């Protein structure tokens, strides 16, 4: 089983001038430490307008910074919002490929729809159509990374002529694809699309066992028809994490942040009525925190022995990765760093030792099923070279349309070039 860290970049109130900056830089320091300690993944969300809960509106910028401070840890988009109203597929393909280049091939590309009205309505996303939008945006962005050139597309939610979308990613045909999931239905949809399932909900081991079984049953069936150009058969789940040799100290350091994570998410998804720029979610949370149920997902808070036992239950049922929520609420930076170090020394080695054999066994078992799935994938037809469009420069198009191109650009084959301003000759020194 692999281990990842989950970042929302939460900024609970009260806010001060340097609050966001300090939080962002602490997150970078934590991830740099996690890379040195041997953690496998960092996952960064894309959210918009979710004050206090998540100030992560530009994950590609944050992950690019991470890429220059780390060497081995995988950089996970958890997730990019792929409905075209959020991100045009060409821009998405360019950003994912660029991050893959600057990180030397360390990107995992998670995709999703979003689940809050404040985000959907802010970008004019129809909530009834967002799943179809996700499919169209994800499939076409993958095509853009894998095809040279991209043939063009006339779709339901966006259209684009033939272009070669550059740069191309290091990982071919594109980085591993994932989908954000919150319930069994979306996990099965991820399996049918041949993508990894990022389960962003707290699930106990007995339920996880059912989801893992159902996910891999579809991967090993005719139902799996890849949305991308590769199959990424993996399932990951989220857990809290606060480890200390003293159980009560682990609870004191981590439980309130974990509670705020659940409260602030539910605020935007379930019960909140939000006034932009004026609401105080932490202020609402504080008097209620002791009343909040916190059993689900709390198993990662405790002593090393308790947390190891918690994780072994997921490993036993075949979970591929556990992703830890730490930086939430007002959890302290130094406590997070101490927890990472204790986890790496006391818990991680037992799982790391078993991972190569597990990965090899899994790859061998799934290879024929993945090959069959890729053979079922419908593929865009690539035009013959003679049918590819010839795209004229602006000046040539204006000239051919009988309009003057002005003097900005001149066709060099017609005796000209790019004109430069006239410069007077400069006299050599001493000849004044």
Beta strands, then each sheet from edge to edge (+ up, - down):
strand 1: 2-7
strand 2: 41-44
strand 3: 74-81
strand 4: 107-112
strand 5: 153-154
strand 6: 159-160
strand 7: 176-181
strand 8: 196-199
strand 9: 235-240
strand 10: 242-243
strand 11: 301-302
strand 12: 321-325
sheet 1: 1+ 2+ 3+ 4+ 7+ 8+ 9+ 12+ 1+
sheet 2: 5+ 6-
sheet 3: 10+ 11+
end
